[in-house]
Amino acid sequence: MHRLTRILATVFLATLLIGLISSAASACPTCQNAIAENDPNSQSVAAGYFYSILFMMSMPFLILGTFGSAAYFSIRRAREQQLGQHESLPEDTFRVED
């Protein structure tokens, strides 16, 4: 029971500490100042953030789409080959004799 109390106290203190510090950590100063200023260098930094976010958001869809398409076409090709083999066999193979 003593160990459970210690764990709960640690979790409570960590949560309290994060809650108190979170107001101070709203954004890093570099990002906040770079976007707020109007000089061309800061605008290019903001554009860099924009494109990096777009890149990171598109990667999961691109990766899943690539592997999904490869699997789809591989399965489709295997089915076509399987159907082609059945069509190339002589008709006597499928005839059932009494």
Secondary structure as UniProt FT lines:
FT   HELIX           2..21
FT   TURN            22..25
FT   HELIX           29..36
FT   HELIX           40..88
FT   HELIX           91..93
//
